[in-house]
Amino acid sequence: MPDKRADTERRRGGMTSMQVAMNRFLQDSGLRSRLRDVAIFKAWRDSLGIVLAARARPVAFHEGVLEVTVQSAAHFQELSSFTGEQYRLKANRRLGSERIRKVVFRLERST
């Protein structure tokens, strides 16, 4: 819900609280939604372990779908066909809820 007093102060060129300014910045910059994704990304990485997490990196999360780029064809095949669902379930256990409904794997393109 918008802070009417802060909006009025801003229109007049007045000062606003740091909390209102920070909330406005996070919302306007899109960082608020990215910060929410941090917990998802961390749960995914922790579920995979250090070695595999370095090869299968989460890059986006939207409406319950986690997008993961995978460095090699072998890891892509393993995750998309065999172990990916186990890691999704493990990540959700770490999160304490079924936030990740699906994981989409993409083979990373070399440049």
For each residue, the residues with C-beta under 8 A, 3 or more apart:
1:
2: 6 7
3: 6 7 20
4: 7 8
5: 8 9
6: 2 3 9 10 16 17 20 24
7: 2 3 4 10 11
8: 4 5 11 12 14
9: 5 6 12 14 15 16
10: 6 7 13 14 16
11: 7 8
12: 8 9
13: 10
14: 8 9 10
15: 9
16: 6 9 10 20 21
17: 6 20 21
18: 21 22
19: 22 23
20: 3 6 16 17 23 24
21: 16 17 18 24 25
22: 18 19 25 26
23: 19 20 26 27
24: 6 20 21 27 28
25: 21 22 28 29 31
26: 22 23 29 31 32 35
27: 23 24 32
28: 24 25
29: 25 26 32
30: 33 34
31: 25 26 34 35
32: 26 27 29 35 36
33: 30 36 37
34: 30 31 37 38
35: 26 31 32 38
36: 32 33 39 40
37: 33 34 40 41 60 61
38: 34 35 41 42
39: 36 42 43 95
40: 36 37 43 44 58 61 66 91 95 99 100
41: 37 38 44 45 58 61
42: 38 39 45 46
43: 39 40 46 47 91 92 94 95 100
44: 40 41 47 48 53 58 66 68 87 91 100
45: 41 42 48 53 57 58
46: 42 43 49 53 91 94
47: 43 44 87 90 91 94
48: 44 45 52 53 56 87
49: 46 52 53
50: 53 54
51: 54 55
52: 48 49 55 56 75
53: 44 45 46 48 49 50 56 57
54: 50 51 57
55: 51 52 70 71 72 75
56: 48 52 53 68 69 70 71 75 79 105
57: 45 53 54 68 69
58: 40 41 44 45 61 66 67 68
59: 67 68 69 106
60: 37 66 67
61: 37 40 41 58 65 66 67 100
62: 65 67
63:
64: 99 100 101 102
65: 61 62 100 101 102 103 104
66: 40 44 58 60 61 88 91 100 102 103 104
67: 58 59 60 61 62 103 104 106
68: 44 56 57 58 59 79 103 104 105 106
69: 56 57 59 105 106 107 108
70: 55 56 75 76 79 105 106 107 108
71: 55 56 75 108
72: 55 75 76
73: 76 77 107
74: 77 78
75: 52 55 56 70 71 72 78 79
76: 70 72 73 79 80 105 107
77: 73 74 80 81 82
78: 74 75 81 82 83
79: 56 68 70 75 76 82 83 84 87 103 105
80: 76 77 84 105
81: 77 78 84
82: 77 78 79
83: 78 79 86 87
84: 79 80 81 87 88 103 105
85: 88 89 103
86: 83 89 90
87: 44 47 48 79 83 84 90 91 103
88: 66 84 85 91 92 100 102 103
89: 85 86 92 93
90: 47 86 87 93 94
91: 40 43 44 46 47 66 87 88 94 95 100
92: 43 88 89 95 97 98 99 100
93: 89 90 96
94: 43 46 47 90 91
95: 39 40 43 91 92 99 100
96: 93
97: 92
98: 92 101
99: 40 64 92 95
100: 40 43 44 61 64 65 66 88 91 92 95 103
101: 64 65 98
102: 64 65 66 88
103: 65 66 67 68 79 84 85 87 88 100
104: 65 66 67 68
105: 56 68 69 70 76 79 80 84
106: 59 67 68 69 70
107: 69 70 73 76
108: 69 70 71
109:
110:
111:
